[in-house]
Amino acid sequence: MLSRQQTLQPLTTAGEAQLRGDAGLLPRFFGLLDNVSGGFPVVDAARWPD
């Protein structure tokens, strides 16, 4: 769901996800998250000098 490849409806129908509590808060929660493209470079941490 975070990568927006799946929605909640098919997951709950298939029994792969369960939702408890106030379902109206879920869209608000996802609205608070940043949209990340995933195309950013991954950089390893620099080695400490010997």
GIWONOR-V587527 format. One record per residue. N is the residue number from 0. SS is DSSP state (H for helix, E for strand, L for the rest). OMEGA is omega in radians with two decimals (NA if undefined). Layout:
# GIWONOR-V587527
n:N ss:SS omega:OMEGA
n:N ss:SS omega:OMEGA
This chain:
# GIWONOR-V587527
n:0 ss:L omega:-3.13
n:1 ss:L omega:3.12
n:2 ss:L omega:3.11
n:3 ss:L omega:3.08
n:4 ss:L omega:-3.10
n:5 ss:L omega:3.07
n:6 ss:L omega:-3.07
n:7 ss:H omega:-3.06
n:8 ss:H omega:3.13
n:9 ss:H omega:3.14
n:10 ss:H omega:3.11
n:11 ss:H omega:3.11
n:12 ss:H omega:-3.14
n:13 ss:L omega:-3.12
n:14 ss:L omega:-3.13
n:15 ss:L omega:3.11
n:16 ss:L omega:3.08
n:17 ss:L omega:3.13
n:18 ss:L omega:3.08
n:19 ss:L omega:3.12
n:20 ss:L omega:-3.07
n:21 ss:L omega:-3.10
n:22 ss:L omega:3.13
n:23 ss:H omega:3.12
n:24 ss:H omega:-3.09
n:25 ss:H omega:3.09
n:26 ss:H omega:3.09
n:27 ss:H omega:3.11
n:28 ss:H omega:-3.14
n:29 ss:H omega:3.08
n:30 ss:H omega:3.12
n:31 ss:H omega:-3.10
n:32 ss:L omega:3.08
n:33 ss:L omega:3.01
n:34 ss:L omega:-3.10
n:35 ss:L omega:-3.11
n:36 ss:L omega:-3.10
n:37 ss:L omega:-3.14
n:38 ss:L omega:-3.12
n:39 ss:L omega:-3.13
n:40 ss:L omega:3.08
n:41 ss:L omega:-3.09
n:42 ss:L omega:3.06
n:43 ss:L omega:3.09
n:44 ss:L omega:3.14
n:45 ss:L omega:3.09
n:46 ss:L omega:3.04
n:47 ss:L omega:3.09
n:48 ss:L omega:3.14
n:49 ss:L omega:NA
